[in-house]
Amino acid sequence: MREDKLVPNVRRFLTMLPLAALLSACSGAVLDPAGDIAVQQRDIIYISTALMLLIIVPVMALIVVFAWHYRKGNKDATYDPNFDHSTGLELVIWSAPLLIIICLGALTWWSTHLLDPFRPINRVSANKPVDPKIKPLVVQVVSLDWKWLFIYPEQGVATVNELALPVDRPVRFELTSTNMMNTFYAPTLAGMIYTMPGMRSTLHAVLNRPGTFEGMSANYSGAGFSNMRFKLYGVDQGGFDGWVARVKASGPALDATRFLELEKPTDKVPAMYFSGVEAQLFDRVYNRCVRPGTPCMSDVMRHDRKAGGTHPHDPRAGAGMPSGRNNPPPHGQKPEGAIFKEGEEKGNGPNRTSPEEKEAPANRNTSLNLIPATPGLARAGAA
């Protein structure tokens, strides 16, 4: 190869190296999981890829085979310009993709139910079932702009952008958000789960080996999105107890006032520790009533439910309706209101047009709807 062509090719190769490294880093955590849920999700990726390659590889190989066999210089290749149908070929072309689609559909249905994030896990690993005597660790997660808040209600501590989990202990995450929808994602632990204001999501997972991993936001949420990351530490139970003790010995307690300060948008936030947590703080975040004087959503809905009337034959009817409105009737009966009535059921009133008025010539004369004539111009709608 000439030198003038070699140098640009080498430069192009060196330019692509950072991109290749970046792509390998993205797939490394997904394909090297540290939790059982993430392991099962990785296996689904492998199986799905293998099923799709059953079509992709033969097609790519046949392209080369056909191009070589039917080249211009091959005199032994049969050329039939009138060929238009082959039953055997049609069966192969349609049956193979159909079978793969059926397999992928069955795999999707099975994995969707098995790995439902709201479903408690029934095993710690492939060879170790969950011990019913071990209570899952509860971690409450709040996505803020642009940081992650982790509350440990049983341990009475909280952290920002740092999550520690004991190895081989089931974990139940309860997740919500303060401002906008986000996505909690720790690739080595489990799949993505959305966090939304005024809503609570659940994720069950387990970490199977110690180490330092990374979590992130997987849903664009503004200027600080790219730096909305947290450290995930996998430790044994003794290490977790020591970590909790260190958090309790450092930092102030997290109350409503400090939470409102923490809620303000900030970027590139280092790890923060809170030695205590105000009671029911996560529930107040979830109900959007941390700020003093703000009514909680649950209280508002409870008040609306009490304000609405009920029907003696259907206690649920009217629940949540503002007082003063008519209660809806039981199922199968017509509701009140003229729009639901027919004929004489509507009765007479000043706002009701009688059948005689409907047939009156004035009501049927559409010329009254014409735009009035303007001097010097033809009347609109006139022939």
N, C-alpha and C positions, 0 to 999 in steps of 0.2 A: 504494500500500500504506500502511496506517495505521502511524503511528510506533510504537505499542505492539506491533505485530507485527514491524516491521523490526528493532528493536534486538535481540530474542532471536535472530532469524535470523543477524544479523551476529555475535553472540557465539558462536553454534553453529559458524559458519564459521571464526572465528578459533580456536576450540578444536580443530577438525579439522586445522588447518594443521600442527602439530607431528607428528601421526600421518602425514600425507601425506609430510612431509619424511623421517620415519623410514623409511617404506616405500620411498621413492625411493633412500635411501642403501643399503638392503639390496640392491636390484636393480642399483644402479649398478656394483658390482664384477663381478657375474655377467655383465651385459650389455656391459661394457667390458673384456674380458680383455686381458691382456698376454702370455699364453703360448699356444702353438699348441693344446695339449690343451684349454685353457679355451675357445678360439675354436671348436673343433669341438663342444664340449658346448653352447656358446651357440647354434650353428647347429641342433643337435638340438632345443633348446627352441623356436626359431623355427619349424622345420618341424612339430613336434608341435602347436604352437599353431595354425598355419595349417590343418593337417588337421582339428583339432577345430572350428575356426571355420567350416569348410565345412558343418557341421551346425548349429552354434549360430546363425550369422547368418541363414540361411534360415528356421529355426524361429522366431526372434524376429520376423523381418519378416512371416512368414505369420500370426503371432498378430495383428498390427496389421491386416493385409489382411483376414483373416477377420472380425475384430471390426467393421471398418468396412463390409465388403460385406454381412454378414448382420445389420446393425443393424435395429432395429425400423422405422425410418423408410424403409428402402430397399424399395420395392414391387417392384423388378425382380429381387430375389434369389429364387431357387427354394428353396422349403421342402419337403423330403420327409421326413415323420416315419417312414416305413418303410425308410429307407436303412440297410443293415447291411453291405454289402460292395462293394469295388471292386478288381478284380484289378490294374489299373494302379497304383492308390494303394498297395496292399500291396507291390507290387514296388519302388516308390520308397522306401517307409518302411523296408523290410528290406534292400534291396540297397545303398543309400548308406552306412548305418552299417557294414555288413559289409565293404564295400570299404575304408572308413577304418580299421577294426580290423585288416584284413590289412596295410595299409600301415604302421600303427603297429607291428604285430608284426614286420614285416620290418625296419623302421628300428631297433627295439630289439635284434633279433638281430644285425644288422650292427654297430651302434655298440658293443654289449657286447663283441664280439670285437675290434673295431678299437681301442677305447679301454681295453682291459684294462690296469689299472695295473701288472701284472707283465710286460707285453709291452714290450720296448725300443722306443723311437720310431724311425721310419724317415725322419722329415723334421724339419727345424727349423721350417719354415713351409710354407705352401701352395706356394711357388715355390722352395723351397730344401731339397734332400735333406740327410741327415746325412752329414758327411764321415767316412768310415771311419777316417781317421788321427787324429781327435780322440777322445780317451778321455773317457767321461762322468765328470762330477764326482760323487763319492760323498759323500753327507751322511747321517750317522746321527742319527736323531731319537728322543728319549726323552721321553715325556709323563710329567710328575711332578705332584704336587699343590702348587700349581696354576700350573705354568710349563712352558716348553718348553726342552729342552736339545738343542743342535745340535753334533754332533761332526764335524769335518773330518779324517778319518784320514790322508789324504794330505798335508795341510798341517800337521797336528799341533797344531791349535787347537780350541777349543770356545767356544761362547757360550750365553747364556741369553736367550731372548725377542728375539733378533736373528738374522736369516738374510740373508746376502748371496749373490747368485748372479750369475755372469757371463752377459751377454746372448748368446743364440744358441749356448749350449753345453748339450748334453744333461746332465741331472742324474738320478742314481739315488738315491732316498731309501730307506734301510733304517730301519724304524720298529718300536719296541716300547714297552712301558709298564712302570712300576715297581709300580703298585698296582691300578689299575682300568682298565677299558676306556675309551678316549677316541677322539676323531676329529680327525685332522690336516686342516685345511682352509684353503687359501689360494685364495680365489675367483678371483683374476686369473691364477693359475698352473695349477691343475688341480682335479679333483674331490676329494671327501672320501675318506679312507682311514682305516680303523680301526687303533688301536694297542691291543695286548692284552698283559697280563703273560705271560711265558713263551712268547710267539710273536713271530715276525718277519714284518712285512709289507713290501711293496715298492711303490714308486711311481716311474714314469718320467715326466719332464716337461721342459719347456724354457721359458725366459723370453725374449721377443722384443723387448722395448723397456725402456729404463732408466726408473727411477722409484722412488717409495716407495709400497709397498702394505702391506696388513695381512692377517695370518693369525690364526686363532682356533681354539678348541676348539668343535666342533659336536656334542658329546655331553655331556649333563649329567653332571657328575662331582663334585658337592659344592658347598660354600659358596663357594669361590673361582672357580667355573666362569665367571662373567660377565667376570672380569678376566684370564682365561687367554688372552692375546693376544700376538702378536709382530709385529715390524716385518720386512717383506721388502723388501730393497733390490736393485734391478736395476742393475748397473754393467757397464762394458766390462771386458775382460780386464785392462787396466792398472789400472783402479780396483779390481778384485777383488784383484789382487796387492798393491796399497797397503793395502787393508783388512786382508788377512791379516797384513801386516807390522805394522800398528798393533795388532792383537790380540796378536801375539807380544811386542810391547814393553810390554804392559800386563797386569796381573793375575797371579795365581799359576798354577801348573799344577794341573790337575784330576786328583787321584788318588782312590783308593778312600775315604780318610778324608773328603776334601772332598765327594765324591759322596754319602756317607751323610748329611752335614750338609745338602747341597742337597736330598736326598730328603724331608726333613721338610716337612710342609704349611706353605706360606707363600702369602700373597695379595698382589697388586699388586706383583710383583717387577720392579724395573727391569732394564735390560739389564746383563748381567755378562759378563766376558771372562776366558778362561783361556789363558795363553801356551803351555801344553803339555797333553797328555793321556796318562794312563797307558796302556801297551800293553794291547790286548784288553779295554779297559774296557767297550765296548759289548757284546761277546760275554758278559762276565760279568753285565752287566745283563740281557741276554736270557736267560741261563741261570740267573738269580736266585741268584748266588753272589758278590756284591760283598762282603758282610759276611764277615770272616775266620772260618774254620772251617765255613762253609756249603758243602756239596757242590753241585757244578754239576749241573743236570738232565742234561746230556749224559753226564757221568761216571756218574750213577746209572743211566741207561738202558743205557749200555755195560756196566756191571757186571751188570745184570739179564739182558742178552742173553747174556753169557758164562756166567752161572749156570744158565741154562736148558739142558736137554739137547737133543740132536738125534737124529733117526732116520736110520739108514744109508741108507734109500731116499728120505728127504726132509730135506735139511739145514736147511730153514727151520722145520720142525715143532719146537715146544718152545722156540723162541727167546724169551727173556724170561721163561720160567717159573722160579719159585724152585726151587732144588735140593731133591731129595727127593720131588717129585711125579712120577708116571708120565708119560712122554712120550706125546703123542697119536699114534695110528697114522697111516700114510700115508693119503692121500685114497682113499675107497672102502672102507675097512675099518672094522669096529666098534671104538669105544673100549672100554677096560676099565671095569668097574663094573657092579654088579648091575642098575642102572636101565636099562642098555642091553641086558640079556640077557633071554632068554625061556625059560620052562619049566625043563627039566633043566639048562640052561646055568648056572643060578644055583647049583646044588649045594645042600648041606645046611649048616646052621649054627644056632647057638643063637638067632639073631635072625630066622630064616626060618620062616614059617608053612607047614607042610606042607599038601597038598591035603586030607588027612583032617581036620586041625584046622580048616580053613576050613569044612568041612561039619558040624562038631560042633554039636549042639543048643545048647550054651552060647554058641557064637559067633553063632548066629542068633537068640538070645533077646534082643530089644530091651528087655524089661522090666527088665533089669539096669541100664539107663541112667536109670531113673526116679529122681527125687529121693526120698530116704527120707521116710517119713511122719512128721509132727510131731504129738505128742499133742494132741488137741482139734481137729485140722484134717484135712480130707480129703487123702488121698495124691495128690501131683501126678501127673497123667496117668491117674488112675483114672476109670472111667466113672461 
